[in-house]
Amino acid sequence: MRHINDLSDLTMEEFRELYKLTSNIIDRPEGYADACRGKVLGSLFYEPSTRTNLSFSTAMMRLGGSVVGFNNPSSSSAAKGESLKDTICMVSNYADLIVMRNPNEGAAKAASMFSEVPVINAGDGGHLHPTQTLADMTTILRLRGSADNMKIGICGDLKYGRTVHSLIHFLANYENVQFYLISPRELAIPEYLRQFMKSHKMKFFEIAGLEPVLPMLDVLYMTRIQRERFPSIEEYYSLKGIYCLTAAKLRNAKKDLLVMHPLPRVDEIAQDVDDDPRAVYFDQARYGMYARMALILTLLRQGRQRMPKSVKGLKNMRCTNPKCITRSETYLPIRTHHTEQGERCLYCDQIVAPHFARRFDDMGY
């Protein structure tokens, strides 16, 4: 069973086929109006969402399918204490495909262990957001032609920004991409991602200022400072508004620069930028819907698969990341994967405590 927890779950050949299908849908959407007739999408949003939720629902309906689910956990059995495992087992009885957003990191990975149908990660806390990366890559390839030999500035919340993490992961597949990671020290990329970039020999610069590097960029990817991710409101307000892209600042930028944003924005892009032809963030959202149509079609080629209702692992251990799905869904055993920096949690990618450092593969499962 193929699931999409991270866009890097796809090989480049698979991604190229997916992008080709996306382009065909963009150019001839009417040809796919009945492609999913009789199919049902299970939409499980444990966190607020506008673009991703509506984009997936619209994508399925444009393909002729139906959508069931919830956009507020208080209206589901989760409010009664139902586990993620039980919710997924039930919904996979009803739906042909599940898309899920959850505030806990690694939730989609955990869901995929029990689902009899494909699971798509629509965002797991501050960890990953692969279908936003699909929208981002469609925008870059459609408007720029290639992601090779590109200088990209990523600005704002790089610590909690799951869209940033997924995009950096996937751009490891391209040649000569230079990253300018623009953030205050408090919101710099997490260490696991820094180590990922080093191990993949990705060229990057961590800087605090936007304007000095703006003239050299081919793509500028703005992100908001995310209030909901901060441990305290005081910390949020100390960093809110630290970056703001304006029309005046764009005067020195390249004429073919792409200004992107996963949205929603707060105050990091001024309204006077919207009419600049280089501002493509609303196009980016539209491309995301077509890309999700292509992803739905691709994953639905699989049949239903019976899954075990229990998983094996290091049951007497827990990830130390307080936001990891294993901390709230305590029946989940810890599983790890080996990296040069040590054993990382299979769900959330954080280093586990030293006495946890035993590979799941070595346990004989």
Secondary structure, 3 states (H helix, E strand, C coil): CCCECCHHHCCHHHHHHHHHHHHHHHHCHHHHCCCCCCCEEEEEECCCCCHHHHHHHHHHHHCCCEEEEECCHHHCHHHHCCCHHHHHHHHHHHCCEEEEEECCECHHHHHHCCCCCCEEEEEECCCCCHHHHHHHHHHHHHHHCCCCCCEEEEECCCCCCHHHHHHHHHHCCCCCCEEEEECCHHHCCCHHHHHHHHHCCCEEEEECCCCCCHHHCCEEEECCCCHHHCCCHHHHHHHCCCCCECCCHHHHCCCCCEEECCCCCCCCECHHHCCCCCECHHHHHHHHHHHHHHHHHHHCCCCCCCCCCCCCCECCCCCCCCCEHHHHCCCCCECEEEECCEEEECCCCCECCHHHCCCHHHHCC
